[in-house]
Amino acid sequence: MANHNRRGGQAGEARRVVGIFFSTLALATVFSLLSDSVLRTSTVFLAVVVVIVIVLIGIISDIVGIATAAAEPAPLNAMAAKRTPGARQALRLVRNAPRAATIFNDLVGDICGTVSGAAGAAIIFHISRTRPVFDPGLATVFLVSVIAAVTVGGKALGKSLAINRANDIVFRAGRVMWWLEKRLGLVFFRDPPAARRGSRRGGGRS
């Protein structure tokens, strides 16, 4: 029985890793195609705005991932019992903290970091085509370094915010999830089996 459970756990972990691999591949492709399409057809100013947006998405995603791991479920449970919009979704994030952290910190955060660097290099290439005296190699190194510094610095500042205001941040993320679920009819995170069994024994859903 122990060997069977261990094999089942290893198979589940393998499926999770494969799922993360293909999800990363798909999201990275979409992000890269969208940013490349915008950068090819836009002005330099708009391209810089796109890079800033990508960096901000990465920082915010990192903050949400850390807050999910640091949040306390008790206040969210109380809000969910009062049927506060977004509370149930926030509680599901907390109950799925390892998976949510993987998605927000590793999947979205790392993809944004990679794509923003590539987008910065594309901006320099775009400028160098109209300014022959421009040194694209040196400028690319400088801009990519600035983007990396802003990203790392933003995430460092966001970590203390995420820990100190974890529940508030997770609840706001839950509100966004609640709005998207209402509009799209999708459920982004489901309660783990243990939480669902506990909810049934308690006579209702949280």
C-alpha positions as CSV (number, residue, x, y, z in Angstrom):
1,M,0.0,0.0,0.0
2,A,2.8,2.4,0.9
3,N,4.6,1.7,-2.4
4,H,1.3,2.2,-4.3
5,N,0.8,5.5,-2.6
6,R,4.4,6.6,-3.3
7,R,4.0,5.6,-7.0
8,G,0.7,7.5,-7.1
9,G,2.4,10.6,-5.6
10,Q,5.3,10.4,-8.0
11,A,2.9,10.1,-10.9
12,G,0.9,13.1,-9.7
13,E,4.1,15.1,-9.3
14,A,5.2,14.1,-12.8
15,R,1.9,15.3,-14.3
16,R,2.2,18.6,-12.4
17,V,5.7,19.2,-13.7
18,V,4.6,18.3,-17.3
19,G,1.6,20.6,-16.9
20,I,3.8,23.5,-15.7
21,F,6.2,22.9,-18.6
22,F,3.5,23.1,-21.2
23,S,1.6,26.0,-19.5
24,T,4.9,27.9,-19.4
25,L,5.5,27.2,-23.0
26,A,2.1,28.3,-24.0
27,L,2.0,31.5,-21.9
28,A,5.6,32.4,-22.9
29,T,4.6,32.0,-26.6
30,V,1.5,34.1,-26.2
31,F,3.3,36.9,-24.3
32,S,6.2,36.9,-26.8
33,L,3.9,37.0,-29.8
34,L,1.8,39.8,-28.4
35,S,4.7,41.9,-27.3
36,D,6.6,41.3,-30.6
37,S,3.5,42.3,-32.6
38,V,3.1,45.5,-30.7
39,L,6.8,46.4,-30.7
40,R,7.0,45.9,-34.5
41,T,4.1,48.2,-35.3
42,S,4.3,50.8,-32.6
43,T,6.3,53.9,-31.8
44,V,9.2,53.8,-29.4
45,F,7.0,55.5,-26.7
46,L,4.3,52.8,-26.9
47,A,6.9,50.1,-26.9
48,V,8.4,51.5,-23.7
49,V,4.8,51.5,-22.2
50,V,4.4,47.9,-23.1
51,V,7.7,46.9,-21.4
52,I,6.6,48.9,-18.3
53,V,3.3,47.0,-18.2
54,I,5.0,43.6,-18.6
55,V,7.4,44.5,-15.7
56,L,4.4,45.6,-13.5
57,I,2.5,42.4,-14.2
58,G,5.6,40.4,-13.1
59,I,6.0,42.4,-9.9
60,I,2.2,42.3,-9.0
61,S,2.1,38.6,-9.8
62,D,5.1,38.0,-7.4
63,I,3.4,40.0,-4.7
64,V,0.2,37.9,-5.0
65,G,2.1,34.7,-5.0
66,I,3.9,35.6,-1.7
67,A,0.8,37.0,-0.1
68,T,-1.1,33.7,-0.9
69,A,1.5,31.7,1.0
70,A,1.5,34.2,4.0
71,A,-2.3,34.8,4.3
72,E,-4.3,33.5,7.3
73,P,-7.4,31.6,6.3
74,A,-9.5,32.5,9.4
75,P,-10.5,36.1,8.4
76,L,-11.2,34.9,4.9
77,N,-13.4,32.1,6.3
78,A,-15.4,34.7,8.3
79,M,-15.9,36.8,5.2
80,A,-16.8,33.8,3.1
81,A,-19.4,32.8,5.7
82,K,-21.0,36.3,5.2
83,R,-20.9,35.6,1.4
84,T,-18.6,38.6,0.8
85,P,-17.9,38.7,-3.0
86,G,-14.4,37.4,-3.6
87,A,-13.9,35.9,-0.2
88,R,-14.5,32.3,-1.3
89,Q,-12.1,32.8,-4.2
90,A,-9.4,34.2,-1.9
91,L,-9.9,31.3,0.4
92,R,-9.4,28.9,-2.5
93,L,-6.1,30.7,-3.3
94,V,-4.9,30.2,0.3
95,R,-5.9,26.5,0.3
96,N,-4.0,26.0,-3.0
97,A,-1.0,28.1,-1.8
98,P,1.8,25.9,-3.3
99,R,0.1,25.7,-6.7
100,A,-0.9,29.4,-6.6
101,A,2.7,30.4,-5.7
102,T,4.0,28.3,-8.6
103,I,1.7,30.0,-11.1
104,F,2.1,33.6,-9.8
105,N,5.8,33.5,-8.9
106,D,7.3,31.0,-11.3
107,L,5.0,30.9,-14.3
108,V,3.8,34.4,-14.7
109,G,6.6,36.2,-12.9
110,D,9.5,34.5,-14.7
111,I,7.8,34.7,-18.1
112,C,7.3,38.5,-17.6
113,G,11.0,38.8,-16.6
114,T,12.1,37.0,-19.7
115,V,9.7,38.7,-22.1
116,S,10.5,42.2,-20.7
117,G,14.2,41.7,-21.4
118,A,13.6,40.5,-24.9
119,A,11.2,43.4,-25.5
120,G,13.9,45.9,-24.2
121,A,16.3,44.4,-26.8
122,A,13.7,44.8,-29.5
123,I,13.3,48.5,-28.6
124,I,17.0,49.1,-29.0
125,F,16.9,47.3,-32.4
126,H,14.0,49.5,-33.4
127,I,15.8,52.7,-32.5
128,S,19.1,51.6,-34.1
129,R,17.4,51.2,-37.5
130,T,16.6,54.9,-37.6
131,R,19.9,56.1,-35.9
132,P,22.9,54.5,-37.6
133,V,25.4,56.1,-35.1
134,F,23.6,54.4,-32.2
135,D,25.6,51.6,-30.6
136,P,22.9,48.8,-30.3
137,G,25.1,46.4,-28.4
138,L,26.0,48.7,-25.5
139,A,22.5,50.2,-25.4
140,T,20.9,46.7,-25.2
141,V,23.1,45.7,-22.3
142,F,22.2,49.0,-20.5
143,L,18.4,48.8,-21.1
144,V,18.2,45.1,-20.2
145,S,20.2,45.8,-17.0
146,V,17.8,48.6,-16.1
147,I,14.8,46.4,-16.7
148,A,16.3,43.6,-14.5
149,A,17.1,46.1,-11.8
150,V,13.6,47.6,-11.8
151,T,12.1,44.1,-11.7
152,V,14.2,42.8,-8.9
153,G,13.9,46.0,-6.9
154,G,10.1,46.1,-7.4
155,K,9.8,42.5,-6.2
156,A,12.0,43.2,-3.2
157,L,9.8,46.1,-2.2
158,G,6.7,44.0,-2.9
159,K,7.8,41.1,-0.6
160,S,7.4,43.2,2.6
161,L,4.1,44.5,1.4
162,A,2.9,41.0,0.5
163,I,3.8,39.7,4.0
164,N,2.5,42.6,6.0
165,R,-0.8,42.9,4.0
166,A,-1.2,39.3,2.9
167,N,-4.9,38.9,3.6
168,D,-5.8,42.3,2.0
169,I,-3.9,41.4,-1.1
170,V,-5.3,37.9,-1.4
171,F,-8.8,39.2,-0.9
172,R,-8.3,41.8,-3.7
173,A,-7.0,39.0,-5.9
174,G,-10.1,37.0,-5.0
175,R,-12.3,39.9,-6.0
176,V,-10.7,39.9,-9.4
177,M,-11.1,36.1,-9.7
178,W,-14.8,36.5,-8.6
179,W,-15.4,39.1,-11.3
180,L,-13.7,36.9,-14.0
181,E,-15.6,33.8,-12.8
182,K,-18.9,35.7,-13.1
183,R,-18.1,37.0,-16.6
184,L,-16.4,33.9,-18.0
185,G,-18.1,31.1,-16.1
186,L,-14.7,29.5,-15.1
187,V,-13.3,28.3,-11.8
188,F,-9.6,29.1,-11.6
189,F,-8.8,27.3,-8.4
190,R,-10.8,24.5,-6.8
191,D,-10.8,23.5,-3.1
192,P,-8.5,20.6,-2.4
193,P,-10.3,17.3,-1.6
194,A,-9.7,17.6,2.1
195,A,-11.3,21.1,2.2
196,R,-14.3,19.9,0.2
197,R,-14.9,16.9,2.6
198,G,-14.6,19.3,5.6
199,S,-17.1,21.6,4.0
200,R,-19.6,18.8,3.4
201,R,-19.2,17.7,7.0
202,G,-19.8,21.3,8.1
203,G,-23.1,21.3,6.3
204,G,-22.2,23.9,3.6
205,R,-19.6,25.6,1.5
206,S,-17.2,28.3,2.6
